[in-house]
Amino acid sequence: MAIEYLLLENSDNILLEDGVSLFLLESSSVTGEVSPTSLLRIDSWEFSSIEPNAEDRDPIDFYISWQMMDNGVENLDKEVLAIRATCSTSSDGKVQIHGFEQGEEINREDVDDGLNALYEIDIPNATIVTRHRRVKGGSKNMAIWTPRFSGTWDGTGEPSRLDELVIEYRIKGTKK
């Protein structure tokens, strides 16, 4: 199984601690078969300040996104069916889906900046790690795609954290 990811940092004073860091990109790698629904999962990333003195900490905007993926099927479109996050964020938590069709220009800066997402859900503020509800809906007709998780840590209390991001998707259509 190929593990593809790209970690992008928003600021020099973000501390990212890798817990399990399991990216399950293809359920077919487990069963040996192509599954109509696969999951993308990441476990335990912490977003906090490297400033040891709590009084000197500033709020930190953070995000993490992954390398664009085609799920091993280059010529078929993909469709995101649902998103569920297990995380804590002080404010402005969201998951975005960025995707591109066959022949479309890929603008990585839009992903980095959180602009022009095909689909977006807001994550409610939570001071402790919370398994948020599964939100149906998403993006259709994507040749390649990536999720982007972002938020703001207010600089106090426990760091913001992403424990699990589950993206349900399916491969659809006919070869192009």
C-alpha positions as CSV (number, residue, x, y, z in Angstrom):
1,M,0.0,0.0,0.0
2,A,1.4,3.4,-1.0
3,I,1.1,6.0,1.7
4,E,0.8,9.5,0.2
5,Y,0.8,12.7,2.2
6,L,2.1,16.2,2.4
7,L,2.2,18.1,5.6
8,L,2.1,21.8,5.2
9,E,2.9,24.2,8.1
10,N,1.2,27.7,8.3
11,S,3.8,29.3,10.7
12,D,7.2,28.6,12.3
13,N,5.7,28.3,15.7
14,I,3.4,25.4,15.1
15,L,4.3,22.2,16.8
16,L,3.0,19.1,15.0
17,E,3.3,15.9,17.0
18,D,2.7,12.7,15.0
19,G,0.7,10.1,16.9
20,V,-0.3,7.1,14.9
21,S,-0.4,8.9,11.5
22,L,-2.1,6.1,9.6
23,F,-3.4,7.1,6.2
24,L,-5.7,4.4,4.8
25,L,-6.1,5.5,1.2
26,E,-7.3,2.2,-0.3
27,S,-9.6,-0.2,1.4
28,S,-8.7,-2.6,-1.4
29,S,-5.2,-2.9,0.0
30,V,-6.6,-4.8,2.9
31,T,-9.1,-7.1,1.0
32,G,-7.3,-7.3,-2.3
33,E,-10.5,-6.1,-4.0
34,V,-11.7,-2.7,-5.2
35,S,-14.2,-1.4,-2.7
36,P,-17.0,1.0,-3.8
37,T,-16.4,3.1,-0.6
38,S,-13.0,3.8,0.8
39,L,-11.7,5.9,3.7
40,L,-9.0,8.4,4.2
41,R,-8.0,8.5,7.9
42,I,-5.4,10.3,9.9
43,D,-4.8,9.9,13.6
44,S,-3.5,12.2,16.3
45,W,-2.0,15.5,15.2
46,E,-1.6,18.2,17.8
47,F,-1.5,21.9,16.9
48,S,0.1,24.1,19.6
49,S,2.8,26.6,20.4
50,I,6.4,25.9,21.0
51,E,6.4,28.9,23.5
52,P,6.8,27.3,26.9
53,N,5.4,30.3,28.8
54,A,1.6,30.2,28.6
55,E,1.3,34.0,29.1
56,D,3.4,34.6,26.0
57,R,1.4,32.3,23.6
58,D,-0.5,33.9,20.8
59,P,-3.5,32.3,18.9
60,I,-2.3,30.1,16.1
61,D,-4.1,29.4,12.8
62,F,-3.2,25.9,11.5
63,Y,-4.0,23.6,8.7
64,I,-3.0,20.3,7.4
65,S,-3.6,18.9,3.9
66,W,-2.4,15.9,1.9
67,Q,-0.9,15.2,-1.4
68,M,-3.5,15.1,-4.2
69,M,-4.6,11.5,-4.8
70,D,-6.4,9.6,-7.5
71,N,-7.0,6.5,-5.3
72,G,-5.1,4.4,-7.9
73,V,-7.8,4.9,-10.5
74,E,-6.5,7.5,-12.9
75,N,-9.4,7.6,-15.5
76,L,-12.4,7.4,-13.3
77,D,-14.1,10.2,-11.3
78,K,-14.4,10.1,-7.6
79,E,-17.2,11.3,-5.3
80,V,-17.0,12.2,-1.6
81,L,-20.0,10.9,0.2
82,A,-19.5,12.0,3.8
83,I,-17.0,13.5,6.3
84,R,-16.5,12.9,10.0
85,A,-13.9,14.5,12.2
86,T,-12.8,13.5,15.7
87,C,-10.9,16.6,17.0
88,S,-10.8,19.6,19.3
89,T,-10.5,23.2,18.0
90,S,-10.7,26.5,19.8
91,S,-12.5,28.1,16.8
92,D,-12.9,28.2,13.1
93,G,-12.6,24.4,12.6
94,K,-13.4,23.2,9.1
95,V,-12.8,20.4,6.7
96,Q,-12.6,21.3,3.0
97,I,-12.5,19.0,-0.1
98,H,-10.4,20.3,-3.0
99,G,-10.7,18.4,-6.2
100,F,-10.0,18.8,-9.9
101,E,-11.5,17.3,-13.0
102,Q,-9.7,15.7,-16.0
103,G,-7.7,18.4,-17.8
104,E,-8.3,21.1,-15.2
105,E,-5.4,23.2,-13.9
106,I,-4.4,22.2,-10.3
107,N,-3.9,25.2,-8.1
108,R,-2.0,24.1,-5.0
109,E,-2.0,27.6,-3.7
110,D,-5.8,27.5,-3.4
111,V,-5.5,24.4,-1.2
112,D,-2.8,26.0,0.9
113,D,-4.9,29.1,1.4
114,G,-8.2,27.3,1.8
115,L,-9.7,29.0,-1.2
116,N,-12.1,27.6,-3.9
117,A,-12.9,24.4,-2.1
118,L,-15.5,22.2,-3.8
119,Y,-17.1,21.3,-0.5
120,E,-16.7,22.5,3.1
121,I,-18.1,21.6,6.5
122,D,-17.7,23.6,9.8
123,I,-16.5,21.8,12.9
124,P,-18.1,23.0,16.1
125,N,-15.8,24.4,18.8
126,A,-14.8,21.8,21.3
127,T,-12.2,22.2,24.2
128,I,-11.8,18.4,24.5
129,V,-11.5,15.9,21.7
130,T,-15.0,15.2,20.4
131,R,-16.2,12.7,17.8
132,H,-18.4,15.0,15.7
133,R,-21.4,13.9,13.6
134,R,-21.0,12.4,10.2
135,V,-22.0,15.0,7.5
136,K,-23.4,13.6,4.2
137,G,-22.7,15.2,0.9
138,G,-19.6,16.3,-0.8
139,S,-17.9,16.7,-4.1
140,K,-18.6,14.9,-7.4
141,N,-16.6,14.3,-10.6
142,M,-13.1,14.7,-9.2
143,A,-10.2,13.1,-11.0
144,I,-7.9,13.9,-8.1
145,W,-8.7,15.4,-4.7
146,T,-7.4,16.1,-1.2
147,P,-8.9,17.1,2.2
148,R,-7.8,20.1,4.2
149,F,-8.4,20.4,7.9
150,S,-8.0,23.8,9.5
151,G,-8.8,25.8,12.6
152,T,-7.4,28.2,15.2
153,W,-5.9,27.4,18.6
154,D,-6.6,30.3,21.0
155,G,-3.2,29.8,22.7
156,T,-4.7,28.7,26.0
157,G,-5.6,25.4,27.5
158,E,-5.1,22.1,25.7
159,P,-3.7,22.3,22.1
160,S,-6.1,21.9,19.2
161,R,-5.9,18.4,17.9
162,L,-7.0,16.1,15.1
163,D,-7.5,12.5,16.2
164,E,-9.3,11.2,13.2
165,L,-10.6,12.4,9.9
166,V,-12.7,10.0,8.0
167,I,-13.6,10.8,4.4
168,E,-16.0,8.3,2.7
169,Y,-15.7,8.3,-1.1
170,R,-16.5,6.1,-4.0
171,I,-15.1,5.6,-7.5
172,K,-17.8,6.2,-10.1
173,G,-18.3,6.6,-13.8
174,T,-16.8,5.1,-16.8
175,K,-13.2,5.4,-18.1
176,K,-12.4,8.6,-19.9
